[in-house]
Amino acid sequence: MGWWLEEAGGVDPLPPLSGSVEADFVVVGGGYTGMWTAWHLLHAEPSARIALLEGGLCGHGPSGRNGGFCESMWLSAHAVRERFGAGPALALLDLASRSVTEIGEWCDENGVDAWFRQAGYVCVSTAPAYDDAGRASMRAAAELGRPEAVQELSAEQVRARCDSPVFRRGVFVPDFATVQPARLALGLRAKLLERGVRIFEGSRVSELSGDRGGVVARTAGGMVRAGAAVLGMGPRSRAIDGFDSRLTVTSSHIVMTEPVPDLLEEMGWTGGECITDGRHMLHYFRTTDDGRIAFGWGGGRLACGARVNGRVEVDRDVAAQVARDLEWMFPGVRGRRLTHAWGGPIDVSPSHIPQIGSFSDAPVHYAFGFTGNGVGPSQLAGRALASLALDRRDEYTRLPIVGSDAGAWVPPEPLAWLGGAAVRSALLRVEAAKERGERPDPLSAVAAAAPRALGMHLAR
Ligand SMILES: Cc1cc2nc3c(=O)[nH]c(=O)nc-3n(C[C@H](O)[C@H](O)[C@H](O)COP(=O)(O)OP(=O)(O)OC[C@H]3O[C@@H](n4cnc5c(N)ncnc54)[C@H](O)[C@@H]3O)c2cc1C
């Protein structure tokens, strides 16, 4: 289940839905997106009757087992501007930055100790082929009038923050924090319960129907009739009719070391920065309050069929690869114990930009496609979804990610899975060659570039 959930402590499952319940709003999914939406709905309408239906336990999916990088969207500034134009892009990027600060403020105001620490983020190159990582967004930020949002770091400056023998130059994004993800998710769950939200766990929604007058969500044990529904189903959004062409599902894995405070001291990695390399299949790593290193890799296998609907708990081969990569990056960890390894599914949007929208024939609103970067943006999505469900128009519903399409089309199964698996293998070969300073073989290079040729956004 992952170290974070273990550290956060267990929760007693809430009883499943049984019988018929009336509500103003029904939220499907107890991850960050669903829970932030419920929170913002309550803030706007304190007397609103909200029912939240969660298939498993709230916060026990990706929201409770991620890397805890609480990101603004500044490292996507280039892609966001390219897709939406300068004005809408800036509005989105500024609100995504504010979302990070607001999560910290929410923790303070509500007494939730989610280890929120706004120490910024470093994107670092680990081979000459990656020396330009983050530069396009650095230029875009400057051109958008926010030069401080993405800052250049020399190799010396990178190593002063965290000294690895493979680190080269990088960029620094100050509007970035880390959290203990499970503490944040379970903190949200606790605060929603305190505020009177009716949460039903073990309550998978198997059918959602509705018309302009309202919706009905059905589970094995009962149903909720509500004025509007919000779907925050994460990777399972792919099961929604017509959505399989709008996202794919891949996986990510994390290994956790035992506490290694002496090593962090030696590497000068005591400032709390979270770091990634510049690959497409990126490595991401951060420290914890008790001196551990959480080291993740986004290069897991694609999830398909049952695995989309089930949880990717841990793929042992991938976890072993992650452990080897950790030693390559930080040789000092050799001989130190890895206490935990786990994985989870990632909902990938072809543009790598989340999608928020509404159905045209019923008051049903949704958000998905955070592409491994939902911790910060899901709070912003929750604000937009709450406004949509309340039928209000404001700065959140005017965001360019609201009502936009996927940016490209995902082919039907089994093509999506076969194509994705081929691209993954090609990317692995291309990135390994780049890391060794070699030219990738031409066939792999062509296969790895295929998504871009189809309009899918790949690297940051
Ligand atoms: C290993 C890993 C590392 C990651 N690292 C980071 C990171 O460092 N930073 C970052 O920003 N992001 C990261 N992510 C991604 C991040 O976790 C997600 O973007 C974020 O949690 C999205 O939240 P969500 O609420 O949209 O989805 P989820 O957390 O997936 O929640 C969806 C919930 O809906 C429930 N559900 C689905 N279908 C139904 C149904 N039919 N009925 C009832 N309930 C249903 C599920 O059980 C689940 O609890 C990582 C993900 C993984 C797996």
The ligand as an SDF file (V2000), in Angstrom:
LIG
                    3D

 53 58  0  0  0  0  0  0  0  0999 V2000
    3.2100    6.2080   -7.9380 C   0  0  0  0  0  0  0  0  0  0  0  0
    2.6000    7.5460   -8.2740 C   0  0  0  0  0  0  0  0  0  0  0  0
    3.3430    8.6890   -8.0760 C   0  0  0  0  0  0  0  0  0  0  0  0
    2.7840    9.9420   -8.3650 C   0  0  0  0  0  0  0  0  0  0  0  0
    3.5060   11.0580   -8.0520 N   0  0  0  0  0  0  0  0  0  0  0  0
    2.9300   12.2720   -8.1780 C   0  0  0  0  0  0  0  0  0  0  0  0
    3.5860   13.4190   -7.6970 C   0  0  0  0  0  0  0  0  0  0  0  0
    4.6570   13.3630   -7.0860 O   0  0  0  0  0  0  0  0  0  0  0  0
    2.9890   14.6160   -7.8990 N   0  0  0  0  0  0  0  0  0  0  0  0
    1.7790   14.7280   -8.5190 C   0  0  0  0  0  0  0  0  0  0  0  0
    1.3010   15.8470   -8.6970 O   0  0  0  0  0  0  0  0  0  0  0  0
    1.1060   13.6330   -8.9230 N   0  0  0  0  0  0  0  0  0  0  0  0
    1.6350   12.4160   -8.7460 C   0  0  0  0  0  0  0  0  0  0  0  0
    0.9420   11.2990   -9.1070 N   0  0  0  0  0  0  0  0  0  0  0  0
   -0.4140   11.4650   -9.6660 C   0  0  0  0  0  0  0  0  0  0  0  0
   -1.4280   11.8620   -8.5800 C   0  0  0  0  0  0  0  0  0  0  0  0
   -1.4300   10.8960   -7.5770 O   0  0  0  0  0  0  0  0  0  0  0  0
   -2.8010   12.0280   -9.2270 C   0  0  0  0  0  0  0  0  0  0  0  0
   -2.7230   12.9610  -10.2810 O   0  0  0  0  0  0  0  0  0  0  0  0
   -3.8420   12.5000   -8.2320 C   0  0  0  0  0  0  0  0  0  0  0  0
   -3.8650   11.6920   -7.0990 O   0  0  0  0  0  0  0  0  0  0  0  0
   -5.1890   12.5690   -8.9090 C   0  0  0  0  0  0  0  0  0  0  0  0
   -6.2310   12.5520   -7.9720 O   0  0  0  0  0  0  0  0  0  0  0  0
   -7.6790   12.1250   -8.4200 P   0  0  0  0  0  0  0  0  0  0  0  0
   -8.5790   12.3720   -7.2650 O   0  0  0  0  0  0  0  0  0  0  0  0
   -8.0130   12.7880   -9.7030 O   0  0  0  0  0  0  0  0  0  0  0  0
   -7.5870   10.5870   -8.7400 O   0  0  0  0  0  0  0  0  0  0  0  0
   -7.3720    9.3130   -7.7830 P   0  0  0  0  0  0  0  0  0  0  0  0
   -6.4190    9.5950   -6.6920 O   0  0  0  0  0  0  0  0  0  0  0  0
   -7.1020    8.1830   -8.7150 O   0  0  0  0  0  0  0  0  0  0  0  0
   -8.7830    9.1060   -7.1160 O   0  0  0  0  0  0  0  0  0  0  0  0
   -9.8800    8.5910   -7.8320 C   0  0  0  0  0  0  0  0  0  0  0  0
  -10.7540    7.8300   -6.8500 C   0  0  0  0  0  0  0  0  0  0  0  0
  -11.9670    7.4930   -7.5070 O   0  0  0  0  0  0  0  0  0  0  0  0
  -12.3550    6.2080   -7.1010 C   0  0  0  0  0  0  0  0  0  0  0  0
  -13.2390    5.6850   -8.1430 N   0  0  0  0  0  0  0  0  0  0  0  0
  -12.9380    5.4440   -9.4430 C   0  0  0  0  0  0  0  0  0  0  0  0
  -14.0070    4.9790  -10.1000 N   0  0  0  0  0  0  0  0  0  0  0  0
  -15.0200    4.9380   -9.2030 C   0  0  0  0  0  0  0  0  0  0  0  0
  -16.3940    4.5480   -9.2670 C   0  0  0  0  0  0  0  0  0  0  0  0
  -16.9260    4.0780  -10.4060 N   0  0  0  0  0  0  0  0  0  0  0  0
  -17.1400    4.6350   -8.1550 N   0  0  0  0  0  0  0  0  0  0  0  0
  -16.6220    5.1020   -6.9910 C   0  0  0  0  0  0  0  0  0  0  0  0
  -15.3210    5.4560   -6.8620 N   0  0  0  0  0  0  0  0  0  0  0  0
  -14.5330    5.3870   -7.9570 C   0  0  0  0  0  0  0  0  0  0  0  0
  -11.0330    5.4370   -6.9660 C   0  0  0  0  0  0  0  0  0  0  0  0
  -11.1700    4.3110   -6.1130 O   0  0  0  0  0  0  0  0  0  0  0  0
  -10.1260    6.5210   -6.3930 C   0  0  0  0  0  0  0  0  0  0  0  0
  -10.0740    6.5060   -4.9750 O   0  0  0  0  0  0  0  0  0  0  0  0
    1.4590   10.0320   -8.8750 C   0  0  0  0  0  0  0  0  0  0  0  0
    0.7120    8.8730   -9.0670 C   0  0  0  0  0  0  0  0  0  0  0  0
    1.2660    7.6400   -8.7670 C   0  0  0  0  0  0  0  0  0  0  0  0
    0.4510    6.3980   -8.9650 C   0  0  0  0  0  0  0  0  0  0  0  0
  1  2  1  0
  2  3  1  0
  2 52  2  0
  3  4  2  0
  4  5  1  0
  4 50  1  0
  5  6  2  0
  6  7  1  0
  6 13  1  0
  7  8  2  0
  7  9  1  0
  9 10  1  0
 10 11  2  0
 10 12  1  0
 12 13  2  0
 13 14  1  0
 14 15  1  0
 14 50  1  0
 15 16  1  0
 16 17  1  0
 16 18  1  0
 18 19  1  0
 18 20  1  0
 20 21  1  0
 20 22  1  0
 22 23  1  0
 23 24  1  0
 24 25  2  0
 24 26  1  0
 24 27  1  0
 27 28  1  0
 28 29  2  0
 28 30  1  0
 28 31  1  0
 31 32  1  0
 32 33  1  0
 33 34  1  0
 33 48  1  0
 34 35  1  0
 35 36  1  0
 35 46  1  0
 36 37  1  0
 36 45  1  0
 37 38  2  0
 38 39  1  0
 39 40  1  0
 39 45  2  0
 40 41  1  0
 40 42  2  0
 42 43  1  0
 43 44  2  0
 44 45  1  0
 46 47  1  0
 46 48  1  0
 48 49  1  0
 50 51  2  0
 51 52  1  0
 52 53  1  0
M  END
$$$$
